[in-house]
């Protein structure tokens, strides 16, 4: 949610706030707001698909700082859209804005676009750090208010709606939460975080001790994410709003102050609504009254007891009771084991595909992962109470609607759910019992969707099975076609992620050799070197965006099937600036491959992964490489052939350089 212009207005009035030294307290964190702010405020990559490793480090630093100050966080994440889809118009407008931002970024301009996997990386960080969190069934605001009042602690967010909610301990805007500037008290050695806290009582006192129950009406009349009534513009054109003495210059801020002064003269919302309706035409009065009253209900605290969830793991969302969804689905959603994408598809049969910085002249990168999404839709479209329902052919009602870009315009298209493979016993894939399907069958369905076999994955560590399966799928479906340097740059990223895991793992069963640590340090030095300044290669960006789309949907399908493959560590799989630089360097150099070759174990892993993916490359790519090799046969005596076909198996000279052509 959000109230147009309110946050900037409030920020101009220090008298609405008190200064705090936050320590030894609980705090409720608007998780969705936090991961957006941490990413955008940290100068991280947005053009090349995201730097998830750096983002992870920032998330860890944030929560470690809270721990130093003995601040116990409770993170509340937004879920899917509400079952009535009340914000559909607003979401479409924001999606179109993001498309424009992504296009600007792709052309070297400005803009802000959150990388595709940021939310999933954030969730994994919470799990690794053992930070308690819950994922609401739909938007989290009202549940955050209820939990904050139950625990009598402040809320941390930048959402202006929290200036309207009645919070017993106030609201700490993130932009005044100086977590990077930790301090120590004069009288004690305890650390604290300087912060400012917005208090509703101070806000209402400023407007002649306004009745705080009038504030939801202010939010609705002024305009928020749920409502924007043309009738309100007629109201503003006729009413004289008492702005009072003010240095405000912006139209929005002048309107906000005038509207608050005007509302402060009424005793309660009912009286204020009656006065608003006097300015409207007779035929629209009753309809507007109903809309205003309904919209104000969005500012009432939720009846859900999230404290019970954090104590006992029990969560019963109000909306879900009417939908009669399987309990295992509700539990998985609350624990973040299923993504909001799944909730939207299940409840609304409508999904929005996240905007990325890609080649806008081509089809959306999400098109590559369509068959994976269609399998997800098939499982979600299963009749829940009928084990005998056949899924071999999609039923008539198996149409979902996807909103995605077509060039630079948001469009919604119908998509049919897929039929399950012929060799699947379709009767057992009812959604209500999907979690009870035998492990082997669930894994088979996942692997067949990704068009690989289990034996293909054996050379890789178990945590890389899903990414490798997805990568094999990507090489077959990507358009434009994947080239050798794309594959090798991506797989080098995997291997250096494995290096990080072994070097930093506290698990004694994960062996760390001295040479691995040396190689990892050398890689960090290479990574820190300033790369040549150059523009974004749009097709390269597009290809890696397609890989992220495939990984995201493979990850979601794996979750829906209750993880028949181990969940990979997303934070160390893809670092956009590194992968793009590797892709460029591999055209002319083998520096990083030579660096890796000094670690026999990691070099062997790299070779194994390349051999696995090689078999899935498009035949024309391989044939093209063979032709080039023949033309350069006279150079074979001086330089070892480094085409993909000549990649070594286990017994190789690990110092042999690779030369990869464009």
Buried (B, 14 or more C-beta within 10 A) or exposed (E): BBBBBBBEBBBEEEEBBEEBBBBEBBBBBBBBBBBBBBBBEBEBBBBBBBBBBBBBBBBBEBBEBBEBBEBBBBBBBBBBBBBEBBBBEBBBBBBBBBBBBBBBBBEEEEBBBBBBBBBBBBBBBBEBBEBEBBBBBBBBBBBBBBBBBBBEBBBBBBBBBBBBBBBEBBBBBBEBBBBEEBBEEEEEEBBBBBBBBBBBEBBBEBBEEBBBBBBBBBBBBBBBBBBBBEBBEBBBEEBEBEBEEEEBEEEBBBBBBBBBBBBBBBEEBEBBBEBBBEBBEEEBBEEBBEBBBEBBEBBEBBEBBBEEBBEEEEBBBEBBEEBEBBEBBBBBBBBBBBBBBBBBBBBBBBBBBBBBBBBBEBBBBBBBBBBBBBBBBBBBBBBBEEEEBEBEEBEEEBBBBBBBBEEEEBEBEEBEBBBBEEEBEBEBBBBBBBBEBEEEBBBBBBBBBBEBEBEBBEBBBEBBBBBBBBBBBBBBBBEEBBBBBBBBBBBBBBBBBBBBBBBEEEEEEEEBBEEBBBBBEBBEEBBEEEEEEEEBBBBBBBBBBBBBBBBBBBBBBBBBBBBBBEBBBBBBBBBBBBBBBBBBBBBEBBEBBBBBBBBBBBBBBBBBBBBBBBEBBBEEBBEBBEEEBEEEEEEEEEEBBBBBEEBBEEEBEBEBEBBBBE
